[in-house]
Amino acid sequence: MHMIRTDADVAAGLVDLALLDARLFSVIDKAGPVPLRRLEPGYRGLAGIIVSQMVSRASADAIWRRLETAAGDITPHHVLELSDEDCRAIGLSRAKTDTLRRAAEAVDRGDLDLDAVCHLDAPAATRTLTAIKGIGRWTADVYLLFCGGHPDIFPSGDIALQNAVAHALGLAVRPSPQELDGIAERWAPWRGVSARLFWAYYAREMRREVAPVLEG
């Protein structure tokens, strides 16, 4: 498994994707630069993705800044020290608070190794992460893509990816997650790069910031 760690890895993946599917030549041309957006594996990275669930990028950024201020450092220990009142003031929903705590407890107990999970094959890695209540496939996929550098993950439940693929490939309707999984099979073993490609395409062609991870 060739992990995606550098811009050169992304570039290599794009070359192979164009050979796998000729439709992607024009997508690559229109998308412009395809960002790497790698984050360090660990609790901080996972927490940022949990915060990003189901909210706009601007809202996620604001909540993340308040979480950093309140916790001091985004570690399992520091997050578990936050009270319910702290979490409400930060802007975290009850569900996100509970998910952040469950993940922190699993890491603290040694039940969840967020470095080791990145080296599992995709199905095993996804099963490990989604065993934590509140972590669904989207969160697991995005963690494995950006923190793990997994080369062959495609978050088909991501609305921006669904819209981007529909627009780029001229589909009459936006594909469902299951339909998008089927479409993306053609892009294996570089589905992780194809996801980056379609996010870049969506940002450029539809003029929206859709990066699913918090940076910095």
C-alpha positions as a Markdown table, in Angstrom:
| # | Residue | x | y | z |
|---|---|---|---|---|
| 1 | Met | 0.0 | 0.0 | 0.0 |
| 2 | His | 1.6 | 3.3 | -1.2 |
| 3 | Met | 0.6 | 5.9 | 1.4 |
| 4 | Ile | -0.2 | 9.4 | 0.2 |
| 5 | Arg | 2.4 | 11.5 | 2.0 |
| 6 | Thr | 3.6 | 14.1 | -0.5 |
| 7 | Asp | 2.5 | 16.3 | -3.4 |
| 8 | Ala | 4.5 | 14.0 | -5.6 |
| 9 | Asp | 2.3 | 11.1 | -4.5 |
| 10 | Val | -0.8 | 13.0 | -5.5 |
| 11 | Ala | 0.8 | 13.9 | -8.8 |
| 12 | Ala | 1.6 | 10.2 | -9.5 |
| 13 | Gly | -1.9 | 9.2 | -8.6 |
| 14 | Leu | -3.4 | 11.8 | -11.0 |
| 15 | Val | -1.3 | 10.4 | -13.8 |
| 16 | Asp | -2.5 | 6.8 | -13.1 |
| 17 | Leu | -6.1 | 8.0 | -12.7 |
| 18 | Ala | -6.1 | 9.6 | -16.2 |
| 19 | Leu | -4.9 | 6.3 | -17.6 |
| 20 | Leu | -7.6 | 4.4 | -15.7 |
| 21 | Asp | -10.4 | 6.7 | -16.8 |
| 22 | Ala | -10.1 | 9.0 | -19.8 |
| 23 | Arg | -13.0 | 11.1 | -18.5 |
| 24 | Leu | -10.7 | 12.4 | -15.8 |
| 25 | Phe | -8.3 | 14.2 | -18.2 |
| 26 | Ser | -10.7 | 17.2 | -18.4 |
| 27 | Val | -11.5 | 17.0 | -14.6 |
| 28 | Ile | -7.8 | 17.2 | -13.8 |
| 29 | Asp | -7.4 | 20.2 | -16.2 |
| 30 | Lys | -10.3 | 22.1 | -14.7 |
| 31 | Ala | -9.5 | 21.3 | -11.1 |
| 32 | Gly | -6.2 | 23.0 | -11.1 |
| 33 | Pro | -3.7 | 22.2 | -8.3 |
| 34 | Val | -4.9 | 19.3 | -6.1 |
| 35 | Pro | -3.9 | 20.0 | -2.5 |
| 36 | Leu | -2.3 | 17.3 | -0.3 |
| 37 | Arg | -3.8 | 18.4 | 3.0 |
| 38 | Arg | -2.0 | 15.9 | 5.2 |
| 39 | Leu | -2.6 | 16.1 | 8.9 |
| 40 | Glu | -0.7 | 14.2 | 11.6 |
| 41 | Pro | -2.5 | 11.0 | 12.7 |
| 42 | Gly | -3.8 | 11.1 | 16.3 |
| 43 | Tyr | -6.5 | 12.4 | 18.4 |
| 44 | Arg | -6.2 | 16.0 | 17.4 |
| 45 | Gly | -6.7 | 15.1 | 13.7 |
| 46 | Leu | -9.7 | 12.9 | 14.5 |
| 47 | Ala | -11.2 | 15.6 | 16.8 |
| 48 | Gly | -11.0 | 18.2 | 14.0 |
| 49 | Ile | -12.9 | 15.9 | 11.6 |
| 50 | Ile | -15.6 | 15.2 | 14.2 |
| 51 | Val | -16.0 | 19.0 | 14.7 |
| 52 | Ser | -16.4 | 19.3 | 10.9 |
| 53 | Gln | -19.3 | 16.9 | 10.7 |
| 54 | Met | -22.5 | 18.4 | 9.2 |
| 55 | Val | -21.5 | 22.1 | 9.5 |
| 56 | Ser | -20.0 | 24.7 | 7.2 |
| 57 | Arg | -16.3 | 25.2 | 7.1 |
| 58 | Ala | -16.7 | 28.7 | 8.7 |
| 59 | Ser | -18.7 | 27.2 | 11.6 |
| 60 | Ala | -16.2 | 24.4 | 12.1 |
| 61 | Asp | -13.3 | 26.8 | 12.1 |
| 62 | Ala | -15.0 | 29.0 | 14.8 |
| 63 | Ile | -15.9 | 26.0 | 17.0 |
| 64 | Trp | -12.3 | 24.6 | 16.6 |
| 65 | Arg | -10.8 | 27.9 | 17.7 |
| 66 | Arg | -13.0 | 28.0 | 20.8 |
| 67 | Leu | -12.2 | 24.3 | 21.6 |
| 68 | Glu | -8.5 | 25.1 | 21.4 |
| 69 | Thr | -8.9 | 28.1 | 23.7 |
| 70 | Ala | -10.9 | 26.1 | 26.2 |
| 71 | Ala | -8.9 | 22.9 | 26.2 |
| 72 | Gly | -5.4 | 24.5 | 25.8 |
| 73 | Asp | -4.3 | 21.4 | 23.8 |
| 74 | Ile | -6.5 | 19.0 | 21.9 |
| 75 | Thr | -5.5 | 15.7 | 23.6 |
| 76 | Pro | -7.8 | 13.1 | 25.1 |
| 77 | His | -6.9 | 14.2 | 28.6 |
| 78 | His | -7.6 | 17.9 | 28.0 |
| 79 | Val | -10.9 | 17.2 | 26.2 |
| 80 | Leu | -12.1 | 14.9 | 28.9 |
| 81 | Glu | -11.5 | 17.6 | 31.4 |
| 82 | Leu | -14.1 | 19.9 | 29.7 |
| 83 | Ser | -17.5 | 20.1 | 31.4 |
| 84 | Asp | -20.8 | 19.9 | 29.6 |
| 85 | Glu | -21.1 | 23.7 | 30.2 |
| 86 | Asp | -17.7 | 24.2 | 28.5 |
| 87 | Cys | -18.7 | 22.2 | 25.5 |
| 88 | Arg | -22.0 | 24.0 | 25.1 |
| 89 | Ala | -20.2 | 27.4 | 25.3 |
| 90 | Ile | -17.7 | 26.2 | 22.6 |
| 91 | Gly | -20.7 | 25.4 | 20.3 |
| 92 | Leu | -20.4 | 21.6 | 20.4 |
| 93 | Ser | -23.6 | 19.7 | 20.1 |
| 94 | Arg | -24.4 | 17.0 | 22.6 |
| 95 | Ala | -23.7 | 14.3 | 20.0 |
| 96 | Lys | -20.3 | 15.8 | 19.0 |
| 97 | Thr | -19.4 | 16.2 | 22.7 |
| 98 | Asp | -20.2 | 12.5 | 23.3 |
| 99 | Thr | -18.3 | 11.4 | 20.3 |
| 100 | Leu | -15.2 | 13.4 | 21.2 |
| 101 | Arg | -15.3 | 11.9 | 24.7 |
| 102 | Arg | -15.9 | 8.3 | 23.6 |
| 103 | Ala | -12.9 | 8.6 | 21.2 |
| 104 | Ala | -10.8 | 10.2 | 23.9 |
| 105 | Glu | -11.7 | 7.4 | 26.4 |
| 106 | Ala | -10.9 | 4.7 | 23.8 |
| 107 | Val | -7.5 | 6.2 | 23.1 |
| 108 | Asp | -6.8 | 6.6 | 26.8 |
| 109 | Arg | -7.7 | 3.0 | 27.5 |
| 110 | Gly | -5.5 | 1.8 | 24.6 |
| 111 | Asp | -8.5 | 0.4 | 22.8 |
| 112 | Leu | -8.0 | 2.7 | 19.8 |
| 113 | Asp | -4.5 | 3.3 | 18.3 |
| 114 | Leu | -5.0 | 6.1 | 15.9 |
| 115 | Asp | -1.5 | 5.6 | 14.4 |
| 116 | Ala | -1.8 | 1.8 | 13.8 |
| 117 | Val | -5.3 | 2.0 | 12.3 |
| 118 | Cys | -3.8 | 4.0 | 9.4 |
| 119 | His | -1.8 | 1.0 | 8.3 |
| 120 | Leu | -4.8 | -1.4 | 8.2 |
| 121 | Asp | -6.5 | -2.2 | 4.9 |
| 122 | Ala | -9.5 | 0.0 | 4.2 |
| 123 | Pro | -12.3 | -2.3 | 5.4 |
| 124 | Ala | -10.5 | -3.2 | 8.7 |
| 125 | Ala | -9.5 | 0.4 | 9.4 |
| 126 | Thr | -13.1 | 1.6 | 8.8 |
| 127 | Arg | -14.5 | -1.1 | 11.1 |
| 128 | Thr | -12.1 | -0.1 | 13.8 |
| 129 | Leu | -13.0 | 3.5 | 13.7 |
| 130 | Thr | -16.7 | 3.1 | 13.3 |
| 131 | Ala | -16.8 | 0.8 | 16.4 |
| 132 | Ile | -16.8 | 4.1 | 18.3 |
| 133 | Lys | -20.4 | 5.3 | 18.6 |
| 134 | Gly | -20.8 | 8.6 | 16.7 |
| 135 | Ile | -18.0 | 7.9 | 14.2 |
| 136 | Gly | -19.6 | 7.0 | 10.9 |
| 137 | Arg | -18.2 | 6.1 | 7.6 |
| 138 | Trp | -17.6 | 9.7 | 6.5 |
| 139 | Thr | -15.6 | 10.5 | 9.6 |
| 140 | Ala | -13.6 | 7.3 | 9.3 |
| 141 | Asp | -12.9 | 7.8 | 5.6 |
| 142 | Val | -11.8 | 11.4 | 6.0 |
| 143 | Tyr | -9.5 | 10.5 | 8.9 |
| 144 | Leu | -7.9 | 7.7 | 6.9 |
| 145 | Leu | -7.5 | 9.9 | 3.9 |
| 146 | Phe | -6.0 | 13.0 | 5.5 |
| 147 | Cys | -4.4 | 11.7 | 8.7 |
| 148 | Gly | -3.5 | 8.3 | 7.4 |
| 149 | Gly | -2.7 | 9.1 | 3.8 |
| 150 | His | -4.6 | 6.0 | 2.8 |
| 151 | Pro | -4.4 | 5.7 | -1.1 |
| 152 | Asp | -7.7 | 4.0 | -1.8 |
| 153 | Ile | -10.5 | 5.5 | 0.4 |
| 154 | Phe | -13.4 | 7.4 | -1.2 |
| 155 | Pro | -15.9 | 9.1 | 1.1 |
| 156 | Ser | -19.0 | 8.5 | -1.0 |
| 157 | Gly | -21.3 | 10.0 | 1.6 |
| 158 | Asp | -19.7 | 13.4 | 1.1 |
| 159 | Ile | -22.3 | 15.7 | -0.5 |
| 160 | Ala | -19.6 | 17.9 | -2.2 |
| 161 | Leu | -18.1 | 14.8 | -3.8 |
| 162 | Gln | -21.5 | 13.6 | -5.0 |
| 163 | Asn | -22.2 | 17.0 | -6.6 |
| 164 | Ala | -18.7 | 17.3 | -8.1 |
| 165 | Val | -18.8 | 13.8 | -9.7 |
| 166 | Ala | -22.3 | 14.5 | -11.1 |
| 167 | His | -21.2 | 17.9 | -12.5 |
| 168 | Ala | -17.9 | 16.7 | -13.9 |
| 169 | Leu | -19.2 | 13.5 | -15.5 |
| 170 | Gly | -22.4 | 15.0 | -16.7 |
| 171 | Leu | -24.7 | 12.8 | -14.7 |
| 172 | Ala | -28.4 | 13.7 | -14.8 |
| 173 | Val | -28.8 | 13.4 | -11.0 |
| 174 | Arg | -26.5 | 13.4 | -8.0 |
| 175 | Pro | -25.4 | 9.9 | -7.3 |
| 176 | Ser | -26.3 | 8.2 | -4.0 |
| 177 | Pro | -23.5 | 7.0 | -1.8 |
| 178 | Gln | -24.0 | 3.5 | -3.0 |
| 179 | Glu | -24.0 | 4.6 | -6.6 |
| 180 | Leu | -20.9 | 6.7 | -6.1 |
| 181 | Asp | -19.1 | 3.7 | -4.5 |
| 182 | Gly | -19.8 | 1.9 | -7.8 |
| 183 | Ile | -18.5 | 4.8 | -9.9 |
| 184 | Ala | -15.4 | 5.1 | -7.8 |
| 185 | Glu | -14.5 | 1.5 | -8.1 |
| 186 | Arg | -13.0 | 2.3 | -11.5 |
| 187 | Trp | -10.4 | 4.6 | -9.8 |
| 188 | Ala | -8.9 | 2.0 | -7.5 |
| 189 | Pro | -6.2 | 1.8 | -6.2 |
| 190 | Trp | -6.1 | 5.6 | -6.3 |
| 191 | Arg | -9.5 | 6.5 | -4.9 |
| 192 | Gly | -7.9 | 8.7 | -2.2 |
| 193 | Val | -6.4 | 10.9 | -4.9 |
| 194 | Ser | -9.6 | 10.9 | -6.9 |
| 195 | Ala | -11.4 | 12.2 | -3.9 |
| 196 | Arg | -8.9 | 15.0 | -3.5 |
| 197 | Leu | -9.3 | 15.7 | -7.3 |
| 198 | Phe | -13.1 | 16.1 | -7.1 |
| 199 | Trp | -12.9 | 18.3 | -4.0 |
| 200 | Ala | -10.5 | 20.5 | -5.9 |
| 201 | Tyr | -12.7 | 20.5 | -8.9 |
| 202 | Tyr | -15.7 | 21.4 | -6.8 |
| 203 | Ala | -13.9 | 24.3 | -5.2 |
| 204 | Arg | -12.8 | 25.7 | -8.5 |
| 205 | Glu | -15.8 | 25.1 | -10.7 |
| 206 | Met | -18.5 | 25.7 | -8.2 |
| 207 | Arg | -16.6 | 28.4 | -6.2 |
| 208 | Arg | -17.1 | 26.9 | -2.8 |
| 209 | Glu | -14.6 | 25.9 | -0.1 |
| 210 | Val | -15.3 | 22.3 | 0.6 |
| 211 | Ala | -12.2 | 21.0 | 2.3 |
| 212 | Pro | -13.4 | 18.5 | 4.9 |
| 213 | Val | -10.5 | 19.0 | 7.3 |
| 214 | Leu | -9.4 | 21.8 | 9.5 |
| 215 | Glu | -5.9 | 23.0 | 8.8 |
| 216 | Gly | -3.3 | 24.4 | 11.1 |
